[in-house]
Amino acid sequence: MLSTTHAADGERRCDILIRHAVVIDGSGGEPVAADVAVHKGRVAAIGKLDDWQAAQEIDASGRVLSPGFIDVHTHDDTNVIRTPEMFPKLSQGVTTVVVGNCGISAAPVTLKGEPPDPMNLLGKREAFHYPSFASYVEAVNAARPAINVAALVGHTALRNNHMDRLDRAATESEIAGMRAQLREALEHGALGLSTGLAYGNAINAPTEEVLALAEPLAEFGGLYATHLRSEFADILDAMEEAFRIGKHARVPVVISHLKCAGVENWGRSSEVLHALERAARHQHVGCDCYPYTASSSTLDLKQVTGDYDIQVTWSEPHPEQGGKMLKQIAAEWDVDLHAAAARLMPAGAVYHCMSDDDVNRILSHPATVVGSDGLPNDPLPHPRLWGAFPRVLGYYSREQKLFSLATAVHKMTGLSAQRFGLDLRGFVRVGYHADLVLFDAETVRDAASFTDPMQPAHGIEAVWVNGELAYRGQDKKATAARAGRFLARTVQKTSA
């Protein structure tokens, strides 16, 4: 139960006092009516604070105050620097993003030409300025983004730095070079290593390459996050590979955007989750999930099928086709789907490849946290970029009653902070950083759609980042405050 806690010297003044809130603290516990005091960027007191005074008081009657949402799966690596306002995330209550997922990261990177697929999702060549992880940390802090940033190091990015071509396994000397860069990143606060083994520029990396690369992680308390080698028929084998890597490296495993992709895979979520639970008896494993039945990435010939709709979101050689369905483009060109896709590439796509039942089952599992996997550089982005977190609150919790509101918040705050080692984040607790969101539980919902995706959510009334008001929902505008910072992993380096 929440209690009132005062500063040791009895001081009862603070910067911000949020009164009469329904506090959902991020732990999964039941909501509690309370006042919350914020002072010098931290939560100073929680409870009945009638005797407290503040420079600013807010009446939150009838609204929920929760920790700011933590988007554990993003591709905002270069955007937190190039577009530090980060309005698509801020407007849905996100106060922290984890970048560097799916094996692709902005740092450490030294390009020899254009960024290899799918690193091109992070921006064009000129967006990559960070040959070391330390230079990326410095750039984030200099940009002063509106939200906090924590980062993984991408396996494909490391391969790009050390290999002449990516359609083969790395040599021992190349792996040694990658390990040295990973170690430098871990020393400067990287959360761990990510892979995207399904992609063409990583799929030829054998398991042994990743096993060797992951070995420094445990020394720094890092983790291993993976876009599995397959999310289709071979998903169980791909999960076993991920668990093997985690065991070998002695680190937690996070399976990125866990799903049962492809019509032939629909209905297998119980089997997939059973495999996750079985592994969890012997090692630390978890997953993230986005709250939609459609995925989004670069256009991939291996995923082209007539079994479900595929929307082309951009195409370098044929930009005029962005927004159309692939089957429509193929009909216009009088070619089959694969020929049309090949002509469009490089391109981006939304794949309507999942079933509702599988998404519901995975999203509601206790091991699942929420990540948007939004693509901020896509000219027609998947609506998850703008709407993932309010969709969990509105559609899945309030309307579908898939889980309680407290559980929904837990999956987007406290559980995420614990899994990714974000100290003093993810909970409304005394002494914690004041990353907070105030929302109306009866009206909060996503407004972004597949045809009109760049729409701020409804029902998000205010967002604070490190104690600074960053977003006002009344006028759907960000404030001038940009109080975000780089968040280093807080687990201390230990002897090997």
Secondary structure, DSSP 8 states (H G I E B T S, - for coil): -------TT---EEEEEEEEEEE--SSS---EEEEEEEETTEEEEEE--TT-EEEEEEE-TT-EEEE-EEE-S---TTHHHHSTT-HHHHTTTEEEEEE--TT--SSS---SSS--TTGGGG--GGG---SSHHHHHHHHHHH--SSEEEE-EEHHHHHHHH-S-SSS---HHHHHHHHHHHHHHHHTT--EEEEETTSTTTTTS-HHHHHHHHTTTGGGT-EEEEE-S-SSTTHHHHHHHHHHHHHHHTS-EEETT----SGGGTT-HHHHHHHHHHHHTTS-EEEEE-SSS-EEEE--GGG--SSS-EEEEEESS-GGGTTSBHHHHHHHHTS-HHHHHHHH-SEEEEE----HHHHHHHHHSTTEEE-----TT-SS--THHHHHHHHIIIIIIIIT-SS-HHHHHHHHTHHHHHHHT-TT-SS--TTSB--EEEE-TTT-B----SSS-----BSEEEEEETTEEEEETTTTEE-S-----B----S-----
